[in-house]
Amino acid sequence: MNAVEVTSLRKTFGELVAVDRVGFTVEPGEVFGILGPNGAGKSTTVECLTGAITPDAGMVRVLGVDPAADRATVREKVGYQLQSAVLPAALRVEEAMRLYASFYANPQPIGELLEAVGLREHRRRPFGKLSGGQQQRLSIALALIGSPEVVVLDELTTGLDPQARREVWALVERVKARGVTVILVSHSLDEVERLCDRLTIIAAGRTKFIGTPAELRGDARTLEDAYVTYLDAHDRSDRA
Ligand SMILES: Nc1ncnc2c1ncn2[C@@H]1O[C@H](COP(=O)(O)OP(=O)(O)OP(=O)(O)O)[C@@H](O)[C@H]1O
């Protein structure tokens, strides 16, 4: 069974078609990247995976389950790192972790997870007093606390300094080594090349590419060069 299966996904917001004909599958244990320009439909797609929004058409299965129909299973087995953290400013790091742990049957040990994301020494600090990067680390820890089988990381390392990025990448590699399936929404081609087994490019709400980073790169100098060239070529062919 695939960990994730998306077929002919469509989601509109009023007149706006956010996602149309998106499709891909993710195997268990894969790190799968979702790339695409701003407004392409990436977050809308992953929100359909987590059950946060319900598709208008198409099929979504996560661990064999329809997230729109079985929210309880998806909530227990799928971790989701929000793009921007939304926690009360006065809530302390440790309190947030304990609160989230209480939602799950099989939570990770809080101390270990805080150590892994480099927040152990800040565990008594209120959320509102954390730096942007520290808030980001906390949101990653919260996504992992329920021992998920699938974790969705949306803009994993945006706003992190280079050392912190590398630490978070190492953390994702450890999560992968435990057999967790990772869906990584990213604008960082470095990150995608380092972490992803395969990736998809979504542009203007449609799936444009599915393959490995090496397949996308071909003989381009960098993955970013290949990505930009690919998007430019498709943009021209879409308008032709
Ligand atoms: N709740 C909503 N109501 C109305 N429009 C929305 C809503 N959510 C997303 N959209 C619109 O749908 C389109 C796709 O947005 P989405 O957030 O999925 O893009 P994205 O690829 O994640 O972009 P980014 O890289 O900028 O985060 C955009 O035009 C966005 O404005």
The ligand as an ORCA input file, in Angstrom:
! r2SCAN-3c Opt
* xyz 0 1
  N      -8.693     29.489      2.346
  C      -8.503     30.059      1.151
  N      -9.418     30.902      0.648
  C      -9.258     31.485     -0.568
  N      -8.172     31.286     -1.363
  C      -7.225     30.470     -0.897
  C      -7.330     29.818      0.381
  N      -6.209     29.041      0.558
  C      -5.465     29.224     -0.557
  N      -6.046     30.061     -1.416
  C      -5.536     30.457     -2.750
  O      -5.266     29.279     -3.469
  C      -4.060     29.411     -4.244
  C      -3.070     28.344     -3.844
  O      -2.601     28.647     -2.524
  P      -1.602     27.709     -1.719
  O      -1.472     28.282     -0.349
  O      -2.029     26.304     -1.850
  O      -0.263     27.935     -2.542
  P       1.240     27.489     -2.188
  O       1.738     26.756     -3.399
  O       1.289     26.767     -0.903
  O       1.976     28.903     -2.100
  P       3.239     29.450     -1.224
  O       4.460     28.889     -1.849
  O       3.146     30.925     -1.469
  O       3.018     29.047      0.186
  C      -3.571     30.835     -4.019
  O      -4.037     31.643     -5.070
  C      -4.216     31.212     -2.695
  O      -4.421     32.609     -2.617
*
